[in-house]
Amino acid sequence: MCENQPKTCSEPGQSGLCIEPTGECELSPCPDSKTRIEVDILTDNYPGETTWTVTDKCGSAGAIMSGGPYDSTLRGATYSKTVCADEGEYDFTINVSEDFFVFTVPFH
């Protein structure tokens, strides 16, 4: 699968190599001064109503990564994002809008 793709791949803040047989991107390790944060989102039947953020709790960086809303036709799809971030405390917030209500759940 990688033969039809570039031999390198990238995500914001990282780079990696295309691996066989899936052709997925295997990201390079984070530098020693950074921590890898990975977020995998499995959508429900209403992916267009899902958004999320990871924010720097102690610094001024604000949102370091976010996602959504997702394509409403791709129900049950998994979306993944990875970033190398400074060591610290971060909040994960997911918002699911359903019948005009928004639910926000922060995690530390």
C-alpha positions in Angstrom: 0.0 0.0 0.0 2.9 2.4 0.7 4.3 2.1 -2.8 1.5 4.4 -4.1 2.1 6.9 -1.3 5.0 9.1 -0.2 7.5 7.2 2.0 7.0 9.9 4.7 3.9 11.2 6.2 3.1 13.9 8.7 0.7 15.2 11.3 0.9 18.7 12.7 4.1 19.0 14.7 5.4 15.5 13.8 6.6 13.4 10.9 6.9 9.7 10.3 7.2 6.8 7.9 4.6 5.0 5.9 4.4 1.4 7.1 3.3 -1.9 5.4 0.9 -3.5 4.9 -1.7 -0.9 5.9 -0.1 2.2 4.6 -0.7 3.9 7.9 1.6 6.6 9.2 3.9 5.5 12.0 4.9 8.7 13.7 8.4 9.5 14.9 8.8 9.7 18.7 8.4 13.1 20.3 11.6 14.9 21.3 12.7 14.4 24.9 11.2 17.7 26.0 7.7 16.9 24.6 4.9 14.5 25.5 2.7 12.7 22.9 -1.0 13.4 23.2 -3.3 11.1 21.1 -7.0 11.5 20.7 -9.2 8.9 19.0 -12.9 9.8 18.5 -15.4 7.1 17.5 -18.5 8.9 16.3 -22.1 7.9 16.9 -25.0 8.2 14.5 -24.7 12.0 14.6 -21.0 12.9 13.9 -21.9 16.4 12.8 -22.9 17.2 16.4 -19.5 16.2 17.9 -16.6 18.6 18.6 -13.7 18.5 21.0 -10.6 20.4 22.2 -7.5 19.8 24.2 -6.4 23.0 26.0 -3.3 23.9 27.9 -4.6 24.2 31.5 -1.7 26.2 32.9 -0.2 28.0 30.0 -1.3 30.6 27.5 -1.3 28.2 24.5 -5.0 27.8 24.6 -6.3 24.9 22.4 -3.4 22.8 21.2 -5.7 20.4 19.2 -9.3 20.1 18.2 -11.7 18.2 16.0 -15.2 18.1 14.6 -17.8 18.6 13.6 -17.5 15.5 11.5 -19.1 14.5 8.2 -22.7 13.5 9.0 -22.6 10.8 6.4 -19.7 8.9 8.1 -21.5 7.4 11.1 -19.4 5.2 13.3 -16.1 6.4 11.9 -12.9 6.8 14.0 -10.9 10.0 13.8 -7.4 10.2 15.3 -5.1 13.1 16.0 -1.7 13.2 17.6 0.5 16.1 18.7 3.8 16.5 20.6 3.1 19.0 23.4 5.1 20.6 26.1 4.9 18.7 29.4 2.1 20.1 31.5 -1.6 19.8 32.4 -4.2 19.7 29.7 -8.0 19.6 29.7 -9.9 17.4 27.2 -13.4 18.7 26.5 -15.9 16.9 24.2 -19.2 18.6 23.2 -22.1 16.6 21.9 -25.0 18.6 20.7 -28.3 16.7 20.9 -31.8 18.2 20.6 -30.4 21.7 21.3 -28.5 20.7 24.4 -24.7 20.7 24.6 -22.9 18.4 27.0 -19.3 19.3 28.0 -17.1 16.9 29.9 -13.6 18.1 30.9 -10.9 15.6 31.7 -7.5 16.1 33.3 
